[in-house]
C-alpha cells in the first residue's frame, strides 16, 4: 500500500510529524521518490510552523543527541580503534568524568549554599533542585551509553502464542501455584509477569472500521473467537451476532436485536420510567455491566448518553472483553472471585448482570457486598437469571432456596426490591445511612470500621462488611445534577475532593488547548492514512478516526471533558496511577469511567485495545518514585495496548522526553519531538506504532 496519500486540508506529504527513521520505507527508494519526500517534508515543516503553537525540535537532517541516526537505529558514538578497546576506554573515561562531576558539584554546592542569603534560599533551592534532577537524568543517559550499543538494539517480537496474551493472567501457572476454586482466573502480578517483547497482530489482522460502523461490524481475524463459539455461547447478547465471511456482524433484522431495545425498555419501566431515554433524568449515567456478553446492552445505551463499562473474567479464547473493545466500547478484565474491583466505593449509578455467570448466593453473599460497595446511594442493581423465574421454583426446590437467600440478603443490605418481571429483578440501594442501624441485631453484614472502609482499594481481598458509609461522597443519585451538568462541579462539590475551583478551571483550560493542538497535529495524518484508504472519502465532522483513548495519568479527567466538549465521538479510559494523587472518585462522579492502576504492572486488557494513548506528566510522576520498573518496561506495555497504526502522545519535562525519544527506535515507533512555546520546560513526543503484518504459515 502506498503511504504517500494526499493530506486533508490540502497539505501534501504524510510525514510532517514522522521521524526520519521511517519504518514504513524499509526498501531503498529511487532518486525521484527521495526528491519528492524532501519537498514534502520541507512543505510540511513550513505548514506546521505557521499553523500550530509548536516548533519542531528535531529536523529530519539532524541526528538526535542520543545517537539516533537517519535509519532509526542508535549510532556508535565512537568510531576509532577495535570495538573492545574502544569500549574499555569509553567506560574508563565516563567513570573518571563522573567522579569529577560529582566532586565539583558537591564542592560548588557547599560554598554556594554558605554564600547565599536566607531570603533568597527558597527561590534558589527550586532552581538548584531542577539542576540536580537534570544531573541525575544526564548520569542515567551516560550509564545507558556506557553499556554499549547492545542496549540500543530493537526489541524482538513475541512468539505467535503471545498475540492475545495478558501478563498477570496465567491460568496454568496459577494452577501450578495452588490457586483453585476460580481464583486461578484472578490477576496475579509478580516480578516475572512483565513482557519484554513486542506483540504482533494475528495473521490477516485489519484496521478496525470507523465508528459508528465499527460498533456493529468487526473483523473476525482481529479477535480470538471461532464460529462455533459464536453459535454455542449461552449469553443472549453473545448469540445476537451473525458470523459472515471475514466479519462478525452485531446488526440484523432478526427479533434478537429488537430484544436488546425491548429489554432496556423493560428495565426503565421497572424503575418507573417511560423508556430508557429517561435514565438520565433518574440520575443514571454510568453503568457497570458484569459479564457483558459482547457489549450489545452498552452499545444500545450509548446512544442514550449512558456510559457502560463492561467487566468480565479473563478468557483465553472467545473473550467478552476483547470483542467489546474491538467494537469501540468501554471494557476491561475484572472479576468477583476473590478481590475487590479497582474502583472507589460509590462509583456507579447502576450495576447490571444478565446471565453473567456469578452465583450471588455463594460465599455467604460476599459478592453482593462488593456490588453494594461500588453502587452509589440510590443506585440500581439489575439481575436477569433463570434462578429468579418464579415458575421454575415449582419444579426445583434448590433454585427456590438459592433465590430466597439472595432476596433476604439484599434486604439485609437495605436494598429495596422494586420490581420482578419474568427472569429480571431490580433492586434500589438505600439512600439513607440510618437504615443499617435500624436492622435487627445479627441480620446481615456489619458496617465496615473506618480503618476497613478504604475508599479506593487496589485489588484488596473482598471484605465481609458494608463499605462506603464513611465517605464524604455519600449522596443519592437523585440529588446529584443530571448529565451533562454533573461533569461541571461547583465550589462546594469540589471541596469534597480537597480541590478549589481555580485548580479544576486551570486543568480544564489546559486540556482544551491541548486537545485543539493534538487534533490539529494529528488530523492531516489520520485523514490521510489511518484508517483511510485510497478511494475513501474524508469523513464528515465530527471526525471519528480515534475511538478508544487511554489517558495514563488522568488527573481530574480534563482530557475526557475536553474531547467530549469538542464533539469527538470517543470514550476515554481515565487511569489514575497508584503512585500519584488519587482523584479517581472525582472522575467517576463527573460521569466518566476510569480505574486505579500501578503502571509497573500490566494493564488488565487484551493487546491491540486503544487507538490513542496519552501520558501527560506520567514520566515525571513515575521517576519521582522508587523505581520498580524502567521506562522501557512502561513503553513495552504501551506498545501491547496500542492498535497497529495507533498514536502515542507524551507530554513531560524536556529531559525526560528526550530520554523517551531515544527508546522509541527500540520499539520501532516513528517519533517526533515538538516544542511547546507556552512552556519552554516541557516537550511533546508524538509517536505512531507501525503495522507489522505477520505472514501466514
ZIFEN-V217322 format. One record per pair of residues at least 6 apart in sequence whose C-alpha atoms are under 8 Angstrom apart, sorted by the first residue. I is the first residue (numbers start at 1). GAP is how many residues later the second one is. D is the distance in whole Angstrom. If there is no record, write none. Layout:
I&GAP&D ; I&GAP&D
//
This chain:
3&11&7 ; 3&21&8 ; 3&526&7 ; 4&9&6 ; 4&10&6 ; 5&7&8 ; 5&8&7 ; 5&9&6 ; 5&523&6 ; 5&524&7 ; 5&529&8 ; 6&6&6 ; 6&7&6 ; 6&8&7 ; 6&522&6 ; 7&6&6 ; 7&7&7 ; 7&517&5 ; 7&518&7 ; 7&520&7 ; 7&521&5 ; 8&515&7 ; 8&516&5 ; 8&517&8 ; 8&519&6 ; 8&520&6 ; 8&530&8 ; 9&515&7 ; 11&33&7 ; 11&36&8 ; 11&513&7 ; 12&28&6 ; 12&31&7 ; 12&32&7 ; 13&24&7 ; 13&27&5 ; 13&28&7 ; 13&31&7 ; 14&26&8 ; 14&510&8 ; 14&511&6 ; 14&514&7 ; 14&515&8 ; 15&25&8 ; 15&26&7 ; 15&29&8 ; 15&510&7 ; 16&24&8 ; 16&25&6 ; 16&28&5 ; 16&29&6 ; 16&32&8 ; 16&509&8 ; 17&504&8 ; 17&654&8 ; 17&655&6 ; 17&669&8 ; 18&652&6 ; 18&653&6 ; 18&654&6 ; 18&669&8 ; 19&41&7 ; 19&651&6 ; 19&652&5 ; 19&653&5 ; 20&40&5 ; 20&41&8 ; 20&50&5 ; 20&51&7 ; 20&52&7 ; 21&48&7 ; 21&49&5 ; 21&50&5 ; 21&51&4 ; 21&52&8 ; 21&649&7 ; 22&49&7 ; 22&50&7 ; 22&648&6 ; 23&49&8 ; 23&645&7 ; 23&646&7 ; 23&647&7 ; 23&667&7 ; 24&666&7 ; 45&11&8 ; 48&6&8 ; 48&7&8 ; 48&473&8 ; 49&6&6 ; 49&7&8 ; 52&465&7 ; 52&468&8 ; 52&469&8 ; 53&464&8 ; 53&623&7 ; 53&624&6 ; 53&625&8 ; 54&620&6 ; 54&621&5 ; 54&622&5 ; 54&623&6 ; 55&619&6 ; 55&620&5 ; 55&621&7 ; 55&622&7 ; 56&616&8 ; 56&617&7 ; 56&618&5 ; 56&619&6 ; 57&616&6 ; 57&617&6 ; 57&618&6 ; 58&6&7 ; 58&614&7 ; 58&615&6 ; 58&616&8 ; 60&10&8 ; 61&9&8 ; 63&6&5 ; 63&7&7 ; 64&598&8 ; 66&8&8 ; 66&593&8 ; 66&596&6 ; 67&7&5 ; 67&8&5 ; 67&9&7 ; 67&10&7 ; 67&595&8 ; 68&6&4 ; 68&7&6 ; 68&594&7 ; 68&597&8 ; 69&6&6 ; 72&593&6 ; 72&596&8 ; 73&79&8 ; 73&80&7 ; 73&81&8 ; 73&592&6 ; 73&593&8 ; 74&75&7 ; 74&78&6 ; 74&79&8 ; 74&591&8 ; 75&74&8 ; 76&73&6 ; 78&8&7 ; 80&6&7 ; 87&59&8 ; 87&61&7 ; 90&56&7 ; 91&55&6 ; 94&48&7 ; 94&52&7 ; 98&41&8 ; 134&521&7 ; 137&518&7 ; 137&519&8 ; 141&518&7 ; 144&7&7 ; 145&6&8 ; 152&511&8 ; 152&514&6 ; 153&513&6 ; 154&511&7 ; 154&512&4 ; 154&513&6 ; 154&514&7 ; 155&41&8 ; 155&42&6 ; 155&43&7 ; 155&511&6 ; 155&512&6 ; 156&41&5 ; 156&42&6 ; 157&40&5 ; 157&41&5 ; 157&42&6 ; 157&43&7 ; 158&39&5 ; 158&40&5 ; 158&41&5 ; 158&42&7 ; 159&40&8 ; 160&40&7 ; 162&37&7 ; 163&36&6 ; 163&37&6 ; 163&38&6 ; 163&39&6 ; 163&444&7 ; 164&60&8 ; 164&152&8 ; 164&442&6 ; 164&443&6 ; 165&441&7 ; 165&442&7 ; 166&436&7 ; 166&438&7 ; 166&439&7 ; 166&440&6 ; 166&441&7 ; 167&22&8 ; 167&26&5 ; 167&27&6 ; 167&28&7 ; 167&435&6 ; 168&19&5 ; 168&20&5 ; 168&21&5 ; 168&22&7 ; 168&25&6 ; 168&26&8 ; 168&433&8 ; 168&434&7 ; 169&16&7 ; 169&17&7 ; 169&18&5 ; 169&19&6 ; 169&20&8 ; 169&145&7 ; 170&14&8 ; 170&15&8 ; 170&18&8 ; 171&13&5 ; 171&14&6 ; 172&12&8 ; 174&10&5 ; 174&11&8 ; 174&14&8 ; 175&9&6 ; 182&155&6 ; 183&154&6 ; 183&155&7 ; 185&128&7 ; 185&129&6 ; 186&127&8 ; 186&128&8 ; 186&149&7 ; 186&151&7 ; 186&152&8 ; 189&412&7 ; 189&413&8 ; 193&408&8 ; 193&409&8 ; 194&407&7 ; 194&408&7 ; 194&439&8 ; 195&438&8 ; 195&441&7 ; 195&442&7 ; 196&437&7 ; 196&440&7 ; 197&439&7 ; 198&438&7 ; 198&441&7 ; 198&442&7 ; 198&469&8 ; 199&408&7 ; 199&440&8 ; 199&441&6 ; 200&492&7 ; 200&493&7 ; 200&494&7 ; 201&21&8 ; 201&407&8 ; 201&443&8 ; 201&491&8 ; 201&492&7 ; 201&493&7 ; 202&19&7 ; 202&20&7 ; 202&492&7 ; 203&18&7 ; 203&490&7 ; 203&491&5 ; 203&492&6 ; 203&493&6 ; 204&17&6 ; 204&18&8 ; 204&489&8 ; 204&490&8 ; 204&492&8 ; 205&14&8 ; 205&16&5 ; 205&17&5 ; 205&488&8 ; 206&13&7 ; 206&15&8 ; 206&16&7 ; 207&324&6 ; 207&437&7 ; 208&6&6 ; 208&10&7 ; 208&11&7 ; 208&118&7 ; 208&323&8 ; 209&8&7 ; 209&9&7 ; 209&322&8 ; 210&321&8 ; 210&334&7 ; 210&335&6 ; 211&117&7 ; 211&333&6 ; 211&334&7 ; 211&336&7 ; 211&358&8 ; 214&112&8 ; 214&113&6 ; 214&114&7 ; 215&35&8 ; 215&84&7 ; 215&111&8 ; 215&112&4 ; 215&113&6 ; 215&114&8 ; 216&33&6 ; 216&34&5 ; 216&35&6 ; 216&111&7 ; 217&30&7 ; 217&31&6 ; 217&32&5 ; 217&33&6 ; 217&34&8 ; 217&110&7 ; 218&29&6 ; 218&30&5 ; 218&31&7 ; 218&108&7 ; 218&109&7 ; 219&27&6 ; 219&28&4 ; 219&29&6 ; 220&26&5 ; 220&27&5 ; 220&28&6 ; 221&25&7 ; 221&26&8 ; 222&104&8 ; 223&95&8 ; 223&99&7 ; 223&100&7 ; 223&103&8 ; 224&93&5 ; 224&94&6 ; 224&95&7 ; 225&92&6 ; 225&93&4 ; 225&94&7 ; 226&92&7 ; 227&16&7 ; 229&89&7 ; 230&8&7 ; 230&9&7 ; 230&11&7 ; 230&13&8 ; 231&8&6 ; 232&7&8 ; 233&6&6 ; 235&58&6 ; 235&119&8 ; 235&120&6 ; 235&121&8 ; 236&57&8 ; 237&23&8 ; 237&55&8 ; 237&56&5 ; 237&57&6 ; 237&58&7 ; 237&59&6 ; 237&60&7 ; 238&55&5 ; 238&56&6 ; 240&10&6 ; 240&11&8 ; 240&16&6 ; 240&17&6 ; 241&7&7 ; 241&8&6 ; 241&9&5 ; 241&10&7 ; 242&6&6 ; 242&7&5 ; 242&8&6 ; 242&9&8 ; 242&10&8 ; 243&6&6 ; 250&46&8 ; 251&6&7 ; 260&36&7 ; 260&37&6 ; 260&40&7 ; 261&39&7 ; 264&11&8 ; 264&12&6 ; 264&33&8 ; 265&9&8 ; 265&10&5 ; 265&11&5 ; 266&9&8 ; 267&9&8 ; 267&115&8 ; 267&159&8 ; 268&6&7 ; 268&7&5 ; 268&8&5 ; 268&10&8 ; 268&11&7 ; 269&6&6 ; 270&148&7 ; 270&149&6 ; 270&150&8 ; 270&156&7 ; 271&147&7 ; 271&148&8 ; 271&155&8 ; 273&6&7 ; 276&25&8 ; 276&28&7 ; 277&27&6 ; 279&6&7 ; 280&25&8 ; 280&26&7 ; 280&202&6 ; 280&203&6 ; 281&201&6 ; 282&195&8 ; 282&196&6 ; 282&200&8 ; 283&66&7 ; 283&194&5 ; 283&195&5 ; 283&196&8 ; 283&197&7 ; 283&198&8 ; 283&199&6 ; 283&200&8 ; 284&22&8 ; 284&65&5 ; 284&66&7 ; 284&95&8 ; 284&193&7 ; 284&198&8 ; 285&20&7 ; 285&21&5 ; 285&22&6 ; 285&64&6 ; 285&197&8 ; 285&198&7 ; 285&306&6 ; 286&20&6 ; 286&21&5 ; 286&22&6 ; 286&23&8 ; 286&62&6 ; 286&63&6 ; 286&64&7 ; 286&305&6 ; 286&306&7 ; 286&307&8 ; 287&19&7 ; 287&20&6 ; 287&21&5 ; 287&22&6 ; 287&61&6 ; 287&62&6 ; 287&63&5 ; 287&64&6 ; 287&65&7 ; 288&20&6 ; 288&21&5 ; 288&22&6 ; 288&23&7 ; 288&60&7 ; 288&62&6 ; 288&63&5 ; 288&64&6 ; 289&9&8 ; 289&19&6 ; 289&20&6 ; 289&21&5 ; 289&22&6 ; 289&62&6 ; 289&63&5 ; 289&64&6 ; 290&20&6 ; 290&21&5 ; 290&22&6 ; 290&61&7 ; 290&62&6 ; 290&63&5 ; 290&64&8 ; 290&66&6 ; 291&19&7 ; 291&20&6 ; 291&21&5 ; 291&22&7 ; 291&29&7 ; 291&62&7 ; 291&63&8 ; 291&64&8 ; 291&65&4 ; 291&66&7 ; 292&18&6 ; 292&19&7 ; 292&20&7 ; 292&28&7 ; 292&61&7 ; 292&62&7 ; 292&64&7 ; 293&27&5 ; 293&63&8 ; 294&26&5 ; 294&27&7 ; 294&29&6 ; 294&30&5 ; 295&15&7 ; 295&25&8 ; 295&28&8 ; 295&29&5 ; 295&34&7 ; 298&8&8 ; 298&9&7 ; 298&10&5 ; 298&11&8 ; 298&12&8 ; 298&31&8 ; 299&30&7 ; 301&6&7 ; 301&7&8 ; 302&6&7 ; 307&285&8 ; 307&286&8 ; 308&21&8 ; 308&22&7 ; 309&20&8 ; 309&21&5 ; 309&22&5 ; 309&23&8 ; 309&284&7 ; 310&11&7 ; 310&14&8 ; 310&20&6 ; 310&21&4 ; 310&22&6 ; 311&10&7 ; 311&20&6 ; 311&21&5 ; 311&22&5 ; 311&23&5 ; 311&24&7 ; 312&8&7 ; 312&9&6 ; 312&20&7 ; 312&21&5 ; 312&22&5 ; 312&23&6 ; 313&20&6 ; 313&21&6 ; 313&22&5 ; 314&19&6 ; 314&20&7 ; 321&10&6 ; 321&11&6 ; 321&12&7 ; 321&284&8 ; 321&285&8 ; 322&9&8 ; 322&283&8 ; 322&284&6 ; 322&287&8 ; 324&6&7 ; 324&7&6 ; 325&6&6 ; 325&223&8 ; 325&284&6 ; 326&283&7 ; 328&219&6 ; 328&220&6 ; 329&219&8 ; 329&242&8 ; 330&218&8 ; 330&241&7 ; 330&243&7 ; 332&272&6 ; 332&273&5 ; 333&271&5 ; 333&272&6 ; 334&7&7 ; 334&270&8 ; 335&6&7 ; 336&22&8 ; 336&31&6 ; 336&34&8 ; 338&123&6 ; 338&124&6 ; 339&120&5 ; 339&121&5 ; 339&122&4 ; 339&123&5 ; 340&30&7 ; 340&117&7 ; 340&118&7 ; 340&119&5 ; 340&120&5 ; 340&121&6 ; 340&122&5 ; 340&123&8 ; 341&116&8 ; 341&117&7 ; 341&118&6 ; 341&119&8 ; 342&114&7 ; 342&115&6 ; 342&116&5 ; 342&117&6 ; 342&253&6 ; 342&254&6 ; 342&255&8 ; 343&31&7 ; 343&113&6 ; 343&114&7 ; 343&115&8 ; 343&251&8 ; 343&252&6 ; 343&253&7 ; 344&30&7 ; 344&111&5 ; 344&112&4 ; 344&113&7 ; 344&240&7 ; 344&241&6 ; 345&28&5 ; 345&29&5 ; 345&30&7 ; 345&31&8 ; 345&110&5 ; 345&111&7 ; 345&122&7 ; 345&123&5 ; 346&27&6 ; 346&28&5 ; 346&29&5 ; 346&30&4 ; 346&31&7 ; 346&122&6 ; 346&127&8 ; 346&128&7 ; 347&27&5 ; 347&28&6 ; 347&29&6 ; 347&238&7 ; 347&241&6 ; 347&242&7 ; 348&26&6 ; 348&27&5 ; 348&28&6 ; 348&31&7 ; 348&240&8 ; 349&26&6 ; 349&27&6 ; 349&29&8 ; 349&30&5 ; 349&31&7 ; 349&128&7 ; 350&25&7 ; 350&26&8 ; 350&29&5 ; 350&30&5 ; 350&31&6 ; 350&32&8 ; 351&20&7 ; 351&24&7 ; 351&29&6 ; 351&30&5 ; 351&31&6 ; 352&29&6 ; 352&30&5 ; 352&31&6 ; 353&29&6 ; 353&30&5 ; 353&31&6 ; 354&28&8 ; 354&29&6 ; 354&30&4 ; 354&31&6 ; 355&28&8 ; 355&29&6 ; 355&30&5 ; 355&31&8 ; 360&7&6 ; 360&8&6 ; 360&46&7 ; 361&41&6 ; 361&42&8 ; 361&44&6 ; 361&45&6 ; 365&41&7 ; 365&44&7 ; 366&96&7 ; 366&97&7 ; 366&98&6 ; 368&42&8 ; 369&44&8 ; 369&94&8 ; 369&95&7 ; 369&96&7 ; 369&97&6 ; 370&92&7 ; 370&93&8 ; 372&41&8 ; 372&57&7 ; 372&94&7 ; 372&95&8 ; 373&93&7 ; 373&94&5 ; 373&95&6 ; 375&54&8 ; 376&53&8 ; 376&98&8 ; 376&99&8 ; 376&100&7 ; 376&101&7 ; 377&52&6 ; 377&53&6 ; 377&54&5 ; 377&55&8 ; 377&97&7 ; 377&98&6 ; 377&99&5 ; 377&100&6 ; 378&50&6 ; 378&51&5 ; 378&52&5 ; 378&53&5 ; 378&98&5 ; 378&99&6 ; 378&100&7 ; 379&49&6 ; 379&50&5 ; 379&51&8 ; 379&97&8 ; 379&98&7 ; 380&46&7 ; 380&47&6 ; 380&48&5 ; 380&49&6 ; 381&45&6 ; 381&46&5 ; 381&47&6 ; 381&48&8 ; 382&42&7 ; 382&43&6 ; 382&44&5 ; 382&45&7 ; 383&41&6 ; 383&42&5 ; 383&43&7 ; 384&39&5 ; 384&40&4 ; 384&41&6 ; 385&38&5 ; 385&39&7 ; 386&6&8 ; 386&37&6 ; 387&12&6 ; 387&13&8 ; 387&15&8 ; 387&16&6 ; 387&36&7 ; 388&15&6 ; 388&34&8 ; 388&35&5 ; 388&36&7 ; 388&37&7 ; 389&33&6 ; 389&34&5 ; 389&35&8 ; 390&32&7 ; 392&7&8 ; 392&8&8 ; 393&6&6 ; 393&7&5 ; 409&35&7 ; 410&6&8 ; 411&6&8 ; 412&27&7 ; 412&31&6 ; 412&32&5 ; 412&33&8 ; 413&16&8 ; 413&23&8 ; 413&31&7 ; 413&32&7 ; 413&53&8 ; 414&15&7 ; 414&16&6 ; 414&21&6 ; 414&22&7 ; 415&12&6 ; 415&13&5 ; 415&14&5 ; 415&15&6 ; 416&11&5 ; 416&12&5 ; 416&13&6 ; 416&14&7 ; 417&8&8 ; 417&9&6 ; 417&10&5 ; 417&11&7 ; 418&7&8 ; 418&8&6 ; 418&9&5 ; 418&10&7 ; 419&6&6 ; 419&7&5 ; 419&8&7 ; 420&6&6 ; 431&44&7 ; 431&45&5 ; 433&36&7 ; 436&11&8 ; 445&19&7 ; 445&20&5 ; 445&21&7 ; 446&18&8 ; 446&19&5 ; 446&20&6 ; 447&18&5 ; 447&19&5 ; 447&20&7 ; 447&22&8 ; 448&17&5 ; 448&18&5 ; 448&19&6 ; 448&21&8 ; 450&20&7 ; 452&15&8 ; 453&14&5 ; 453&15&6 ; 453&16&8 ; 453&17&7 ; 454&13&8 ; 454&14&8 ; 455&13&7 ; 455&16&7 ; 456&129&8 ; 456&140&8 ; 458&138&7 ; 458&139&8 ; 468&6&7 ; 472&24&6 ; 473&23&7 ; 480&6&7 ; 483&108&7 ; 484&107&8 ; 486&103&8 ; 486&104&5 ; 486&105&7 ; 487&74&8 ; 487&102&8 ; 487&103&4 ; 487&104&6 ; 488&102&7 ; 489&101&8 ; 490&11&7 ; 491&9&7 ; 491&10&6 ; 494&6&6 ; 494&7&7 ; 497&86&7 ; 497&89&7 ; 504&52&7 ; 507&49&8 ; 507&51&6 ; 508&50&5 ; 508&51&8 ; 508&53&8 ; 508&54&7 ; 511&47&6 ; 511&48&5 ; 511&51&6 ; 512&46&8 ; 512&47&8 ; 512&50&5 ; 512&51&8 ; 515&44&7 ; 515&47&7 ; 515&48&7 ; 526&6&8 ; 526&19&7 ; 527&11&6 ; 527&18&8 ; 530&15&7 ; 530&115&7 ; 531&14&7 ; 532&6&8 ; 542&25&6 ; 542&26&6 ; 542&27&7 ; 543&25&7 ; 543&26&8 ; 544&24&7 ; 544&25&6 ; 544&26&7 ; 546&24&7 ; 546&65&6 ; 546&66&7 ; 547&22&7 ; 547&23&4 ; 547&24&6 ; 547&63&8 ; 547&64&6 ; 548&22&6 ; 548&23&6 ; 548&24&6 ; 548&25&8 ; 548&61&7 ; 548&62&5 ; 548&63&5 ; 548&64&7 ; 549&21&7 ; 549&22&6 ; 549&23&5 ; 549&24&6 ; 549&61&6 ; 549&62&6 ; 549&63&5 ; 549&64&6 ; 549&65&8 ; 550&22&6 ; 550&23&5 ; 550&24&7 ; 550&25&7 ; 550&60&7 ; 550&62&6 ; 550&63&5 ; 550&64&6 ; 551&8&8 ; 551&21&7 ; 551&22&6 ; 551&23&5 ; 551&24&6 ; 551&62&6 ; 551&63&5 ; 551&64&6 ; 552&22&7 ; 552&23&5 ; 552&24&7 ; 552&25&7 ; 552&61&7 ; 552&62&6 ; 552&63&5 ; 552&64&8 ; 552&66&7 ; 553&21&7 ; 553&22&6 ; 553&23&6 ; 553&24&6 ; 553&61&8 ; 553&62&6 ; 553&63&6 ; 553&64&7 ; 553&65&6 ; 554&20&5 ; 554&21&6 ; 554&22&6 ; 555&21&7 ; 555&26&8 ; 555&27&8 ; 555&28&6 ; 555&29&8 ; 556&27&6 ; 556&28&8 ; 556&30&7 ; 556&31&6 ; 557&17&7 ; 557&30&6 ; 557&35&8 ; 560&11&8 ; 560&12&6 ; 560&14&8 ; 560&32&8 ; 563&7&7 ; 564&6&7 ; 572&20&8 ; 572&21&7 ; 572&22&8 ; 573&20&6 ; 573&21&5 ; 573&22&8 ; 574&13&8 ; 574&18&8 ; 574&19&6 ; 574&20&4 ; 574&21&6 ; 575&9&8 ; 575&19&5 ; 575&20&5 ; 575&21&6 ; 575&22&7 ; 576&6&6 ; 576&7&7 ; 576&8&6 ; 576&18&8 ; 576&19&6 ; 576&20&5 ; 576&21&6 ; 577&19&6 ; 577&20&5 ; 577&21&6 ; 577&22&7 ; 578&18&6 ; 578&19&6 ; 578&20&5 ; 578&21&8 ; 579&19&7 ; 579&42&7 ; 579&43&7 ; 579&46&7 ; 580&41&7 ; 584&10&7 ; 584&11&7 ; 584&12&7 ; 587&6&7 ; 587&7&7 ; 588&6&7 ; 597&6&7 ; 599&35&7 ; 600&28&7 ; 600&29&6 ; 600&33&8 ; 600&34&7 ; 602&35&7 ; 603&34&8 ; 605&36&8 ; 606&35&7 ; 607&33&5 ; 607&34&5 ; 607&35&7 ; 607&36&8 ; 608&32&6 ; 608&33&5 ; 608&34&5 ; 608&35&4 ; 608&36&7 ; 609&32&5 ; 609&33&6 ; 609&34&6 ; 610&31&6 ; 610&32&5 ; 610&33&6 ; 610&36&7 ; 611&31&6 ; 611&32&6 ; 611&34&8 ; 611&35&5 ; 611&36&6 ; 612&30&7 ; 612&34&6 ; 612&35&5 ; 612&36&6 ; 612&37&8 ; 613&25&7 ; 613&29&7 ; 613&34&6 ; 613&35&5 ; 613&36&6 ; 614&34&6 ; 614&35&5 ; 614&36&6 ; 615&34&6 ; 615&35&5 ; 615&36&6 ; 616&34&6 ; 616&35&5 ; 616&36&6 ; 617&33&8 ; 617&34&6 ; 617&35&5 ; 617&36&8 ; 618&34&7 ; 619&12&8 ; 619&33&7 ; 619&37&7 ; 620&32&7 ; 620&33&7 ; 620&36&7 ; 631&29&7 ; 632&31&7 ; 635&32&8 ; 636&31&7 ; 639&28&8 ; 639&50&7 ; 642&47&8 ; 643&46&8 ; 644&45&6 ; 644&46&6 ; 644&47&5 ; 644&48&8 ; 645&43&6 ; 645&44&5 ; 645&45&5 ; 645&46&6 ; 646&42&6 ; 646&43&5 ; 646&44&8 ; 647&39&7 ; 647&40&6 ; 647&41&5 ; 647&42&6 ; 648&37&8 ; 648&38&6 ; 648&39&5 ; 648&40&6 ; 648&41&8 ; 649&35&7 ; 649&36&6 ; 649&37&5 ; 649&38&7 ; 650&7&8 ; 650&34&6 ; 650&35&5 ; 650&36&7 ; 651&6&7 ; 651&31&7 ; 651&32&6 ; 651&33&4 ; 651&34&6 ; 652&30&5 ; 652&31&6 ; 652&32&7 ; 653&28&6 ; 653&29&4 ; 653&30&6 ; 654&27&6 ; 654&28&5 ; 654&29&5 ; 657&16&8 ; 657&26&6 ; 657&27&7 ; 657&28&7 ; 658&15&8 ; 661&10&7 ; 661&11&8 ; 661&12&8 ; 661&24&7 ; 664&6&7 ; 664&7&7 ; 664&23&8 ; 668&21&7 ; 668&22&7 ; 669&18&6 ; 669&19&6 ; 669&20&5 ; 669&21&6 ; 670&17&5 ; 670&18&5 ; 670&19&7 ; 670&20&7 ; 671&14&7 ; 671&15&6 ; 671&16&4 ; 671&17&7 ; 672&13&6 ; 672&14&5 ; 672&15&6 ; 673&10&7 ; 673&11&6 ; 673&12&5 ; 673&13&6 ; 674&9&6 ; 674&10&5 ; 674&11&6 ; 674&12&8 ; 675&7&7 ; 675&8&5 ; 675&9&6 ; 676&6&7 ; 676&7&6 ; 676&8&7
//
